[in-house]
Amino acid sequence: VQVAESGGGLVQLGGSLSLPCLVFGLAFRDWNMAWFRQVPGKERDLVAAISRNVGATHYVDAVKGRFTIARDNAKNIVTLHMNNLNPEDTAKYYCAASGGYGYLHTWDYTYWGQGTQVTVSS
């Protein structure tokens, strides 16, 4: 299984970025998908998750109204669209796949990408 994130970079305060994640080697539509983020010295935290099949979404409070997670089961892609970015969003963003029923915690996820850095300048 391969999980490959892309789309990170440097963006100014208030800007937007989209992070696509392409997944190979599993029945994509049968897996919950999520984006996490991590800054040095801190834990990896959930940002947004999207369920298998029907695509129900969950967002942490810090990104509600600004971020959108979407999946394309035909292309095996899950994308995190980020708007109105601020410096607190600076982190390495990770895409992950969960085959079970849990979706809130890092231990719910089996497969991870290598991460993509997002830096928001003020």
FIKOLZA-1660 file (N, C-alpha, C; in steps of 0.1 Angstrom, whole numbers, plus 5000, padded with zeros to 4 digits):
% residues 122
   i   px   py   pz ch aa at
   1 5008 4988 5000  A  V  N
   1 5000 5000 5000  A  V CA
   1 5009 5012 5000  A  V  C
   2 5005 5022 4992  A  Q  N
   2 5012 5035 4992  A  Q CA
   2 5002 5046 4994  A  Q  C
   3 5007 5055 5002  A  V  N
   3 4999 5068 5005  A  V CA
   3 5008 5079 5002  A  V  C
   4 5004 5087 4992  A  A  N
   4 5013 5098 4987  A  A CA
   4 5006 5111 4988  A  A  C
   5 5011 5120 4997  A  E  N
   5 5006 5134 4998  A  E CA
   5 5014 5143 4989  A  E  C
   6 5007 5154 4985  A  S  N
   6 5014 5164 4977  A  S CA
   6 5007 5177 4980  A  S  C
   7 5012 5188 4975  A  G  N
   7 5005 5201 4975  A  G CA
   7 5009 5211 4986  A  G  C
   8 5018 5206 4995  A  G  N
   8 5023 5215 5005  A  G CA
   8 5031 5227 5000  A  G  C
   9 5034 5236 5008  A  G  N
   9 5042 5248 5004  A  G CA
   9 5041 5259 5014  A  G  C
  10 5046 5271 5009  A  L  N
  10 5045 5283 5017  A  L CA
  10 5034 5292 5012  A  L  C
  11 5026 5297 5021  A  V  N
  11 5014 5305 5017  A  V CA
  11 5013 5316 5027  A  V  C
  12 5008 5328 5023  A  Q  N
  12 5006 5339 5032  A  Q CA
  12 4994 5338 5040  A  Q  C
  13 4994 5346 5051  A  L  N
  13 4982 5347 5059  A  L CA
  13 4969 5349 5051  A  L  C
  14 4959 5341 5053  A  G  N
  14 4947 5343 5046  A  G CA
  14 4946 5335 5033  A  G  C
  15 4957 5329 5029  A  G  N
  15 4957 5322 5016  A  G CA
  15 4951 5308 5017  A  G  C
  16 4952 5301 5005  A  S  N
  16 4946 5288 5004  A  S CA
  16 4956 5278 4998  A  S  C
  17 4954 5265 5002  A  L  N
  17 4961 5254 4996  A  L CA
  17 4952 5242 4996  A  L  C
  18 4955 5233 4986  A  S  N
  18 4948 5221 4986  A  S CA
  18 4958 5210 4986  A  S  C
  19 4956 5200 4994  A  L  N
  19 4965 5188 4996  A  L CA
  19 4958 5176 4991  A  L  C
  20 4962 5171 4979  A  P  N
  20 4957 5158 4975  A  P CA
  20 4965 5147 4980  A  P  C
  21 4959 5135 4982  A  C  N
  21 4965 5123 4987  A  C CA
  21 4960 5112 4978  A  C  C
  22 4970 5105 4972  A  L  N
  22 4967 5094 4963  A  L CA
  22 4971 5081 4970  A  L  C
  23 4962 5072 4969  A  V  N
  23 4964 5059 4976  A  V CA
  23 4964 5047 4966  A  V  C
  24 4974 5039 4968  A  F  N
  24 4975 5027 4959  A  F CA
  24 4975 5015 4968  A  F  C
  25 4969 5004 4962  A  G  N
  25 4971 4991 4968  A  G CA
  25 4960 4986 4978  A  G  C
  26 4949 4994 4979  A  L  N
  26 4938 4989 4988  A  L CA
  26 4925 4993 4981  A  L  C
  27 4914 4987 4986  A  A  N
  27 4901 4990 4981  A  A CA
  27 4897 5003 4987  A  A  C
  28 4901 5014 4981  A  F  N
  28 4900 5028 4986  A  F CA
  28 4886 5031 4992  A  F  C
  29 4876 5027 4985  A  R  N
  29 4862 5031 4989  A  R CA
  29 4858 5024 5003  A  R  C
  30 4865 5014 5007  A  D  N
  30 4862 5007 5019  A  D CA
  30 4870 5012 5031  A  D  C
  31 4878 5022 5029  A  W  N
  31 4886 5027 5040  A  W CA
  31 4882 5041 5044  A  W  C
  32 4882 5044 5057  A  N  N
  32 4881 5057 5062  A  N CA
  32 4894 5064 5059  A  N  C
  33 4893 5077 5056  A  M  N
  33 4905 5085 5053  A  M CA
  33 4906 5097 5062  A  M  C
  34 4918 5102 5064  A  A  N
  34 4919 5114 5073  A  A CA
  34 4932 5121 5070  A  A  C
  35 4931 5134 5074  A  W  N
  35 4943 5142 5074  A  W CA
  35 4947 5146 5089  A  W  C
  36 4959 5144 5092  A  F  N
  36 4965 5148 5105  A  F CA
  36 4975 5158 5103  A  F  C
  37 4979 5165 5114  A  R  N
  37 4990 5174 5113  A  R CA
  37 4999 5174 5125  A  R  C
  38 5011 5177 5124  A  Q  N
  38 5021 5177 5135  A  Q CA
  38 5031 5188 5134  A  Q  C
  39 5034 5194 5145  A  V  N
  39 5045 5203 5146  A  V CA
  39 5056 5197 5154  A  V  C
  40 5068 5201 5153  A  P  N
  40 5079 5195 5160  A  P CA
  40 5077 5196 5175  A  P  C
  41 5079 5185 5182  A  G  N
  41 5077 5184 5196  A  G CA
  41 5063 5182 5201  A  G  C
  42 5054 5181 5192  A  K  N
  42 5040 5179 5196  A  K CA
  42 5034 5166 5190  A  K  C
  43 5023 5162 5195  A  E  N
  43 5017 5150 5190  A  E CA
  43 5010 5153 5176  A  E  C
  44 5008 5142 5169  A  R  N
  44 5001 5143 5157  A  R CA
  44 4986 5143 5159  A  R  C
  45 4980 5154 5154  A  D  N
  45 4966 5156 5157  A  D CA
  45 4957 5155 5145  A  D  C
  46 4945 5150 5147  A  L  N
  46 4935 5149 5136  A  L CA
  46 4931 5163 5132  A  L  C
  47 4930 5164 5119  A  V  N
  47 4925 5177 5113  A  V CA
  47 4910 5174 5108  A  V  C
  48 4909 5164 5099  A  A  N
  48 4896 5161 5093  A  A CA
  48 4896 5147 5089  A  A  C
  49 4884 5141 5089  A  A  N
  49 4883 5127 5085  A  A CA
  49 4870 5126 5076  A  A  C
  50 4871 5115 5068  A  I  N
  50 4859 5113 5059  A  I CA
  50 4857 5098 5058  A  I  C
  51 4845 5094 5060  A  S  N
  51 4842 5079 5061  A  S CA
  51 4842 5072 5048  A  S  C
  52 4843 5059 5049  A  R  N
  52 4842 5051 5037  A  R CA
  52 4828 5052 5031  A  R  C
  53 4827 5049 5019  A  N  N
  53 4814 5048 5012  A  N CA
  53 4806 5061 5011  A  N  C
  54 4799 5065 5022  A  V  N
  54 4790 5076 5021  A  V CA
  54 4797 5089 5023  A  V  C
  55 4809 5089 5028  A  G  N
  55 4817 5101 5029  A  G CA
  55 4813 5111 5039  A  G  C
  56 4808 5106 5051  A  A  N
  56 4805 5115 5062  A  A CA
  56 4818 5122 5067  A  A  C
  57 4817 5134 5070  A  T  N
  57 4830 5142 5074  A  T CA
  57 4830 5146 5089  A  T  C
  58 4842 5147 5094  A  H  N
  58 4844 5152 5107  A  H CA
  58 4856 5162 5107  A  H  C
  59 4854 5173 5114  A  Y  N
  59 4865 5183 5115  A  Y CA
  59 4867 5187 5129  A  Y  C
  60 4880 5190 5132  A  V  N
  60 4883 5195 5145  A  V CA
  60 4878 5210 5145  A  V  C
  61 4876 5215 5157  A  D  N
  61 4870 5229 5158  A  D CA
  61 4879 5239 5152  A  D  C
  62 4892 5237 5153  A  A  N
  62 4901 5248 5148  A  A CA
  62 4901 5250 5133  A  A  C
  63 4895 5240 5126  A  V  N
  63 4895 5242 5111  A  V CA
  63 4881 5242 5105  A  V  C
  64 4871 5241 5114  A  K  N
  64 4857 5241 5109  A  K CA
  64 4854 5254 5102  A  K  C
  65 4848 5253 5090  A  G  N
  65 4844 5265 5082  A  G CA
  65 4856 5270 5074  A  G  C
  66 4868 5264 5075  A  R  N
  66 4879 5269 5067  A  R CA
  66 4884 5257 5059  A  R  C
  67 4884 5245 5064  A  F  N
  67 4889 5233 5057  A  F CA
  67 4878 5225 5052  A  F  C
  68 4880 5218 5041  A  T  N
  68 4870 5208 5036  A  T CA
  68 4878 5196 5031  A  T  C
  69 4873 5184 5036  A  I  N
  69 4879 5171 5031  A  I CA
  69 4869 5165 5021  A  I  C
  70 4875 5160 5011  A  A  N
  70 4866 5154 5000  A  A CA
  70 4874 5141 4995  A  A  C
  71 4866 5132 4990  A  R  N
  71 4872 5120 4984  A  R CA
  71 4866 5117 4971  A  R  C
  72 4874 5111 4962  A  D  N
  72 4870 5107 4949  A  D CA
  72 4873 5092 4948  A  D  C
  73 4863 5084 4950  A  N  N
  73 4866 5069 4951  A  N CA
  73 4870 5063 4937  A  N  C
  74 4866 5070 4927  A  A  N
  74 4870 5065 4913  A  A CA
  74 4885 5067 4910  A  A  C
  75 4891 5077 4917  A  K  N
  75 4905 5081 4914  A  K CA
  75 4914 5078 4926  A  K  C
  76 4908 5072 4937  A  N  N
  76 4916 5069 4949  A  N CA
  76 4923 5081 4955  A  N  C
  77 4916 5092 4955  A  I  N
  77 4922 5105 4960  A  I CA
  77 4913 5110 4971  A  I  C
  78 4920 5115 4982  A  V  N
  78 4913 5123 4992  A  V CA
  78 4921 5136 4993  A  V  C
  79 4913 5147 4993  A  T  N
  79 4919 5160 4992  A  T CA
  79 4915 5169 5004  A  T  C
  80 4924 5176 5010  A  L  N
  80 4921 5186 5020  A  L CA
  80 4922 5200 5014  A  L  C
  81 4911 5207 5013  A  H  N
  81 4911 5220 5008  A  H CA
  81 4911 5230 5020  A  H  C
  82 4921 5239 5020  A  M  N
  82 4924 5247 5032  A  M CA
  82 4923 5262 5028  A  M  C
  83 4914 5269 5034  A  N  N
  83 4912 5283 5031  A  N CA
  83 4914 5292 5044  A  N  C
  84 4917 5304 5042  A  N  N
  84 4919 5314 5052  A  N CA
  84 4929 5309 5062  A  N  C
  85 4940 5305 5057  A  L  N
  85 4951 5299 5065  A  L CA
  85 4957 5309 5074  A  L  C
  86 4962 5305 5086  A  N  N
  86 4969 5313 5095  A  N CA
  86 4981 5306 5100  A  N  C
  87 4990 5314 5107  A  P  N
  87 5003 5307 5111  A  P CA
  87 5001 5295 5120  A  P  C
  88 4990 5294 5127  A  E  N
  88 4988 5283 5136  A  E CA
  88 4985 5270 5128  A  E  C
  89 4983 5272 5115  A  D  N
  89 4981 5260 5106  A  D CA
  89 4994 5254 5101  A  D  C
  90 5005 5261 5104  A  T  N
  90 5018 5256 5100  A  T CA
  90 5021 5243 5106  A  T  C
  91 5024 5233 5098  A  A  N
  91 5026 5219 5103  A  A CA
  91 5030 5210 5092  A  A  C
  92 5034 5198 5095  A  K  N
  92 5035 5188 5085  A  K CA
  92 5022 5180 5085  A  K  C
  93 5016 5179 5073  A  Y  N
  93 5003 5173 5072  A  Y CA
  93 5004 5159 5066  A  Y  C
  94 4997 5150 5073  A  Y  N
  94 4998 5135 5069  A  Y CA
  94 4984 5130 5065  A  Y  C
  95 4984 5122 5055  A  C  N
  95 4972 5115 5051  A  C CA
  95 4973 5101 5056  A  C  C
  96 4961 5095 5060  A  A  N
  96 4961 5082 5066  A  A CA
  96 4948 5075 5063  A  A  C
  97 4950 5061 5063  A  A  N
  97 4938 5053 5060  A  A CA
  97 4935 5043 5071  A  A  C
  98 4922 5042 5074  A  S  N
  98 4918 5033 5085  A  S CA
  98 4908 5023 5080  A  S  C
  99 4910 5010 5082  A  G  N
  99 4901 5000 5078  A  G CA
  99 4891 4996 5088  A  G  C
 100 4892 5002 5100  A  G  N
 100 4883 4998 5111  A  G CA
 100 4872 5008 5113  A  G  C
 101 4866 5008 5125  A  Y  N
 101 4855 5017 5127  A  Y CA
 101 4859 5030 5134  A  Y  C
 102 4870 5030 5140  A  G  N
 102 4875 5043 5146  A  G CA
 102 4881 5052 5136  A  G  C
 103 4881 5065 5140  A  Y  N
 103 4886 5075 5130  A  Y CA
 103 4892 5087 5137  A  Y  C
 104 4892 5088 5150  A  L  N
 104 4896 5100 5157  A  L CA
 104 4911 5100 5161  A  L  C
 105 4917 5089 5162  A  H  N
 105 4930 5088 5168  A  H CA
 105 4940 5082 5159  A  H  C
 106 4953 5085 5161  A  T  N
 106 4963 5080 5152  A  T CA
 106 4963 5065 5152  A  T  C
 107 4960 5058 5163  A  W  N
 107 4960 5044 5164  A  W CA
 107 4949 5037 5156  A  W  C
 108 4939 5045 5152  A  D  N
 108 4929 5039 5143  A  D CA
 108 4933 5037 5129  A  D  C
 109 4945 5043 5125  A  Y  N
 109 4949 5043 5111  A  Y CA
 109 4961 5034 5109  A  Y  C
 110 4960 5026 5098  A  T  N
 110 4969 5016 5095  A  T CA
 110 4980 5021 5085  A  T  C
 111 4976 5029 5076  A  Y  N
 111 4986 5033 5065  A  Y CA
 111 4987 5048 5066  A  Y  C
 112 5000 5053 5064  A  W  N
 112 5003 5067 5065  A  W CA
 112 5012 5071 5053  A  W  C
 113 5011 5083 5049  A  G  N
 113 5020 5089 5040  A  G CA
 113 5032 5095 5047  A  G  C
 114 5041 5100 5039  A  Q  N
 114 5053 5106 5045  A  Q CA
 114 5051 5121 5050  A  Q  C
 115 5040 5126 5046  A  G  N
 115 5037 5140 5050  A  G CA
 115 5041 5151 5040  A  G  C
 116 5035 5162 5041  A  T  N
 116 5038 5173 5033  A  T CA
 116 5037 5186 5041  A  T  C
 117 5048 5194 5040  A  Q  N
 117 5049 5206 5049  A  Q CA
 117 5040 5218 5044  A  Q  C
 118 5033 5224 5053  A  V  N
 118 5026 5236 5050  A  V CA
 118 5031 5247 5060  A  V  C
 119 5035 5258 5054  A  T  N
 119 5040 5269 5062  A  T CA
 119 5032 5281 5058  A  T  C
 120 5026 5288 5069  A  V  N
 120 5018 5300 5066  A  V CA
 120 5026 5311 5072  A  V  C
 121 5029 5321 5064  A  S  N
 121 5037 5333 5069  A  S CA
 121 5027 5344 5072  A  S  C
 122 5031 5352 5082  A  S  N
 122 5023 5364 5086  A  S CA
 122 5028 5376 5080  A  S  C
% end
